[in-house]
């Protein structure tokens, strides 16, 4: 799983560099996010600008990250979802649970 990370105003911005976010990457992604959270990053923006495909196992990893953040008063914002991925969030009704924004700048305003 290839990620690029930068911190902007105490918010960890993570860009997923892979084209696919699927079963083969979901566990590693979850472990990487849990480590960042344990290291003190409680406000996260995850950008899917490079992701063309996302499956249900990766959705599960995102839910696990969100559940890990909630007791810590953390926040997770997702951004740059393509139409197919956005439709998947709507179909599973996860768009009601996750904060989803169109770009990183707007996402950073949520904190």
C-alpha positions in Angstrom: 0.0 0.0 0.0 1.5 3.3 -1.1 0.5 6.4 0.8 1.8 9.9 0.8 1.3 11.9 4.0 1.7 15.5 5.1 0.4 17.4 8.1 -1.4 20.7 7.6 -2.6 22.6 10.6 -2.6 19.5 12.9 -4.5 17.5 10.3 -2.8 14.5 8.7 -3.6 14.5 5.0 -3.2 11.0 3.4 -3.2 10.5 -0.3 -3.7 6.9 -1.4 -1.3 6.4 -4.3 -2.6 3.0 -5.5 -5.2 2.8 -8.3 -7.0 0.0 -6.4 -8.1 -0.1 -2.8 -9.1 -3.7 -2.3 -8.8 -6.8 -0.1 -5.1 -7.2 -0.8 -4.4 -3.7 0.6 -7.2 -3.2 3.2 -5.5 -4.8 6.2 -2.2 -3.1 5.6 -4.0 0.3 5.2 -5.9 -0.3 8.4 -2.7 -1.1 10.3 -1.0 2.0 8.9 -3.9 4.2 9.9 -4.0 2.7 13.4 -0.3 3.4 13.9 -0.8 7.0 12.8 -3.7 7.3 15.3 -1.7 5.7 18.1 1.1 8.2 17.3 -1.3 11.1 18.0 -2.9 11.9 14.6 -6.6 12.2 15.5 -7.7 14.4 12.6 -7.4 12.8 9.2 -8.2 13.6 5.6 -7.9 10.7 3.2 -7.8 11.5 -0.5 -8.8 9.0 -3.1 -7.7 11.2 -6.0 -5.6 8.3 -7.5 -8.0 5.5 -6.6 -10.1 4.1 -9.5 -11.6 1.1 -7.6 -12.6 0.4 -4.0 -14.1 -2.8 -2.7 -16.1 -3.7 0.4 -13.1 -4.9 2.4 -11.6 -1.5 2.0 -14.9 0.1 3.1 -14.6 -2.1 6.2 -11.1 -0.8 6.9 -12.3 2.8 6.7 -15.2 2.0 9.1 -12.6 0.5 11.5 -10.5 3.6 11.3 -13.5 5.8 12.0 -14.5 3.6 15.0 -10.9 3.9 16.3 -11.1 7.7 16.1 -14.5 8.3 17.6 -13.6 7.6 21.3 -10.5 9.9 20.8 -12.8 12.8 19.6 -11.0 12.5 16.3 -12.4 13.2 12.9 -12.1 11.6 9.5 -12.9 13.3 6.2 -12.8 11.6 2.8 -12.1 13.5 -0.4 -11.7 13.1 -4.2 -14.0 10.2 -4.5 -14.7 9.3 -8.2 -18.3 8.8 -9.3 -18.2 5.0 -8.9 -16.7 5.1 -5.4 -19.2 7.9 -4.4 -22.0 5.7 -5.6 -20.7 2.8 -3.5 -20.8 5.0 -0.4 -24.3 6.0 -1.3 -25.5 2.5 -2.0 -24.1 1.2 1.3 -25.4 4.4 3.1 -21.9 5.1 4.4 -22.2 8.6 2.9 -24.4 9.3 6.0 -21.6 8.2 8.4 -18.5 9.6 6.7 -17.8 13.2 6.0 -17.2 13.4 2.3 -15.9 16.6 0.6 -14.9 17.4 -3.0 -11.3 18.5 -2.3 -8.6 18.7 0.3 -9.0 22.5 0.9 -12.7 22.1 1.7 -11.9 19.0 3.8 -9.4 21.0 5.9 -12.2 23.5 6.7 -14.1 20.7 8.6 -11.6 20.8 11.5 
